[in-house]
Every structure is written in structure tokens, then in C-alpha cells.
Amino acid sequence: MSESPLSIPLDRSSPVPLYFQVAQELERRIQAGEMPAGTRLENEVVLAGRLGLSRPTLRRAIEYLVDRGLLVRKRGVGTQVVTPRVRRPVELSSLYDDLSQAGQRPRTEVLDLSVGPAPDAVAANLEVAPGTEVYLLERLRYAGDEPLALMHNYLTLDRVELTREKLAETGLYQLLRASGITLKMASQSIGARGATAAEARILGESRGAPLLTMDRTAYDDIGRVVEVGSHVYRATRYSFELTLTA
């Protein structure tokens, strides 16, 4: 796409720093679709002059948006808008719910729904005997038209009735809630690794591309295990948000 000449109103009497006013307005336009992926920004010198800013101030605004995964700098091309990452708060919610709330149009492809013996590690987390038959789920979750996450989940057979149709229509946690299960808490581990050849093929990445990983065991309101999940996410399209307090 061609460069987009920008005009951004700035309140120079505001306590909000000028770089942040620029960054906030650009982020709003990107998230609203007014600056779609591929839109190029003008040369920093030209843009800084048009906005009446110093080049360091403008550069700081751009770096802020680069850090948030909204802009990318490419040698020989310049600064471009990229598809925004899904930013997910670390709380007890499903990816389907989070994508819906963010207007990201979730869609699910059910790759496997079967019943089989739980692997030993899964059985331990589900608090059932090794070899107990459980639901084995493998799903590919899309955000809009882009594959985002490959999800494996395990549930005991007595808590909810699952079908491919139901799983394709809505999120797993919505189905659990509809079955009268109250999700209360979870233990969760987040990490990162390279994509295997199979994961890369399914997610549309190259082999070895960075993936975020999440392993979760969720519990109901009386402390019973509800489900065990092991998910991988495209690191180029996804991030977790943490709020830390002292």
C-alpha cells in the first residue's frame, strides 16, 4: 500500500506527552481498520515536520507501537502497519471469549474429538487413574481468517457431552458453563519454543518459528478438575498481558 499522509490533532497544553498522543491516535486508527495492514507511514523527517514534532518525539511514538506489535520497520520499505496481535489478559477465560470481546471473529476447526486412554501425565493432572478413558480434543482456532492457536484439551466423560458441531460453533468454556459447571480457578504455565514441522504446517508458519505455549489445569468451584489443556500460539500474532503490583 502507498504511504498514508497523516494529520493528527495535538493538544500541546495537555499533560499527556506528545509522543503518547500520537501513539494513541495511530493505535486507534489501526485497531479501527482505518489504517489496514500494509499501510506505510511517511518518512520520519517528513511526518515529524508535518505534525510539528521533533524527530526523537515522533520516533518514540513509533517505537511504542512497534513494541506493541502494531508497526514494523523494514529496511528499504520503511515503517508499515501490521496485523495487530491478539493481546490476552492472563485470567480464567477462554480464547474464544477473548477473541469475541476483541472483535476478532473467532472460528474453530475441530481436528479431532475422540475418546481414549489418558496419557499418564494428563491422568495425573485430571486426578484419574492412568488409562482412564477421557475426551481427547484437538482444535485449530482462527482469529478472522488467520490461524492463531493449536489447542489440545482433555476432559473426563462425566462432566459434559461434546460433539464436533458444538465445538465448532462456540468455545469449550461456554459449553462447560452451559452444562452447569462453574469455573473458579486454574494453574497455568506459560513458555515458548520453536514450531515442529506439523505445527508449522497447520499454523501457517515456518518450521522452528517461535510459538508461545500454555499448559493449564482448570478447576470448578468445589475444587474438582474440569479440564487439562496444552496450547500453542503464533508468537507473531499473540501475546499475554500481566498486571504486576507491589
Residue pairs with C-beta under 8 A, 6 or more apart in sequence:
1 36
1 38
1 39
1 40
2 40
3 40
3 41
3 42
3 78
4 35
4 39
4 40
4 41
4 42
5 42
5 50
6 26
6 41
6 42
6 47
6 50
6 51
7 50
8 21
8 22
8 25
8 26
8 51
10 18
10 21
10 22
10 51
10 52
10 53
11 21
12 18
14 21
18 53
18 57
19 53
19 57
19 58
19 60
19 61
19 64
20 61
20 64
22 51
22 53
22 57
22 58
22 61
23 61
23 62
23 64
23 65
26 35
26 61
26 65
26 70
26 71
27 65
27 68
27 70
29 35
30 65
30 70
30 81
30 84
31 84
35 81
36 81
37 80
37 81
37 82
37 83
38 80
38 81
39 80
39 81
40 77
40 78
40 79
40 80
40 81
41 47
41 62
41 71
41 78
41 79
41 80
41 81
42 50
43 78
44 55
44 58
44 59
44 62
44 79
45 55
47 58
48 54
48 55
48 57
48 58
51 58
62 71
62 73
62 79
65 71
66 72
66 73
68 85
69 82
69 84
69 85
69 239
70 81
70 82
70 84
71 79
71 80
71 81
71 82
72 79
72 80
72 82
73 79
73 80
74 80
83 146
83 237
85 236
85 237
85 238
85 239
86 98
86 99
86 102
86 104
86 143
86 148
86 237
86 238
86 239
87 102
87 239
87 240
87 241
88 95
88 98
88 238
88 239
88 240
88 241
89 98
89 240
89 241
89 243
90 188
90 190
90 240
90 241
90 242
92 183
92 184
92 185
92 186
92 218
93 173
94 171
94 172
94 173
94 174
95 106
95 141
95 148
95 149
95 151
95 171
95 231
96 106
96 108
96 141
96 170
96 171
96 172
96 173
96 174
97 171
97 173
97 174
99 105
99 106
99 141
99 143
99 148
100 106
104 143
104 144
105 142
105 143
105 144
106 141
106 142
106 143
106 171
107 141
107 142
107 144
108 139
108 140
108 141
108 142
108 167
108 168
108 169
108 171
109 139
109 140
109 142
109 168
110 137
110 138
110 139
110 164
110 167
110 168
111 138
111 139
111 140
111 202
112 136
112 137
112 138
113 135
113 136
113 137
113 138
113 162
113 163
113 164
113 167
114 135
114 136
115 133
115 134
115 135
115 136
115 157
116 133
116 134
116 136
117 130
117 131
117 132
117 133
117 134
118 126
118 128
118 130
118 131
118 132
118 133
118 134
118 154
120 130
122 134
122 154
122 228
123 129
123 130
123 131
123 132
123 134
124 130
125 154
125 217
125 225
125 228
126 132
126 134
126 154
126 155
126 156
126 225
126 228
127 224
127 225
128 134
128 156
132 156
133 157
134 154
134 155
134 156
134 157
135 153
135 154
135 155
135 156
135 157
135 162
136 152
136 154
137 151
137 152
137 153
137 154
137 155
137 162
137 167
137 172
138 150
138 151
138 152
139 150
139 151
139 153
139 167
140 147
140 149
140 150
140 151
140 202
140 203
141 147
141 148
141 149
141 150
141 151
142 148
143 237
146 204
146 237
147 202
147 203
147 204
147 234
148 203
148 233
148 234
148 237
148 238
149 231
149 232
149 233
149 234
149 238
150 199
150 202
150 203
150 231
150 232
151 229
151 230
151 231
152 229
152 230
152 231
153 172
153 227
153 228
153 229
153 230
154 227
154 228
154 229
155 162
155 226
155 227
155 228
156 225
159 176
159 179
159 181
159 226
160 175
160 176
160 179
160 181
161 179
162 175
166 175
167 175
172 227
173 183
176 183
176 226
176 227
177 183
181 220
181 226
182 220
182 221
183 218
183 219
183 220
183 221
183 226
184 219
184 220
184 221
184 223
185 218
185 219
186 216
186 217
186 218
186 219
187 216
187 217
188 214
188 215
188 216
188 217
189 213
189 214
189 215
189 216
190 212
190 213
190 214
190 240
191 212
191 213
191 214
192 210
192 211
192 212
192 213
192 235
193 210
193 211
193 213
194 207
194 208
194 209
194 210
194 211
195 203
195 205
195 206
195 207
195 208
195 209
195 210
195 211
195 232
196 207
197 207
199 205
199 211
199 232
200 206
200 207
200 208
200 209
203 209
203 211
203 232
203 234
204 234
205 211
205 234
205 236
209 234
209 235
209 236
210 235
210 236
211 232
211 233
211 234
211 235
212 232
212 233
212 234
212 235
212 238
212 239
212 240
213 230
213 231
213 232
213 233
214 229
214 230
214 231
214 232
214 233
214 240
215 229
215 230
215 231
216 227
216 228
216 229
216 230
216 231
217 225
217 227
217 228
217 229
218 225
218 226
218 227
218 228
218 229
219 225
219 226
220 226
